């Protein structure tokens, strides 16, 4: 079992045979997340196939390919194309009636058959405008708080946010992000400034 990635709340391991194990570090049950993924996959939405779900462990199809963030950092994808990918995934989710609530470039894998959206831990039902606002807010938080990726995140935000409704549910998005237990003190302190950046780039939309 080989470690592939470490997230804020889980680790992902290659377990062979084209499968990965995502193991959450916190107590919980992945059954709901697995059910959402199976439903979406049955409807044709691009998510990894789920093989097993038990307690904190989720065994899924391994999607070969880089994340959209990695492709942007290497120069293989520009902000315009990245924005198009994010917008297309949001539009497909609108039809499915599901919110991802963490849709950003590091949760999009560029597989051989196209983009695949991963990490459905936060999935819920609700207005699609909330999902768009959360995506925009995440980009804005990076833009105001993460020196290494700030410029890239702001350019993507300026492409993405004006082309969707990132403002109607922005207040709820801020409250949602503020309640996220994995947020750092710096990220929490930057939330209001990030929300103001979203409003600024969408002004006159």
Secondary structure, 3 states (H helix, E strand, C coil): CEEEEECCCEEEEEEECCEEEEEECCCCCCHHHHHHHHHHHHCCCCCCCEEEEECCEEEEECCCCCEHHHHHHHCCCCHHHHHHHHHHHHHHHHHHCCECCCCCHHHEEEECCEEEECCCCCCECCCHHHHHHHHHHHHHHHHHHCCCCHHHHHHHHHHHHHHCCCCCCHHHHHHHHHCCCCCCHHHHHCHHHHHHHHHHHHCCC
